[in-house]
């Protein structure tokens, strides 16, 4: 498994409708990519967003990063949407599970 965590703050003056459209399209397109496992996004009260995507391998995740449409939207994000962001990437993360039994 390969894990990407995207921590971001959006610009106060960004076009929220355009962002939402781009985000929805990227989520749908990512689901169609080889090696895609899952995607989740969470927003904190202070406006910070944390998004996590899981991939079968680093090669799959990097192929998604280089996807033509994704690369274009990433560029638009740097210009129009994000104040700042940090990406954390982790090959073979140590995973622990807990599940309460019935």
Long-range contacts (C-beta under 8 A, 24 or more apart in sequence): 1-37, 1-54, 1-55, 1-56, 1-57, 1-92, 1-93, 1-95, 2-54, 2-55, 2-56, 2-57, 2-58, 2-60, 2-61, 2-89, 2-90, 2-91, 2-92, 3-52, 3-53, 3-54, 3-55, 3-89, 3-90, 3-93, 4-52, 4-53, 4-55, 4-61, 4-87, 4-88, 4-89, 4-90, 5-50, 5-51, 5-52, 5-87, 5-88, 5-89, 5-90, 6-49, 6-50, 6-51, 6-52, 6-53, 6-85, 6-86, 6-87, 6-88, 7-48, 7-49, 7-50, 7-85, 7-86, 7-87, 7-88, 8-48, 8-49, 8-51, 8-82, 8-83, 8-84, 8-85, 8-86, 9-47, 9-48, 9-49, 9-82, 9-83, 9-84, 9-85, 10-47, 10-49, 10-81, 10-82, 10-83, 11-80, 11-81, 11-82, 11-83, 12-83, 14-80, 14-81, 15-80, 18-80, 19-80, 19-81, 22-73, 22-76, 22-77, 22-81, 25-69, 25-73, 26-69, 26-70, 26-73, 29-67, 29-69, 29-70, 30-64, 30-70, 33-60, 33-63, 33-64, 33-67, 34-60, 34-63, 35-59, 35-60, 35-61, 35-63, 35-64, 36-60, 36-64, 58-89, 58-91, 61-89
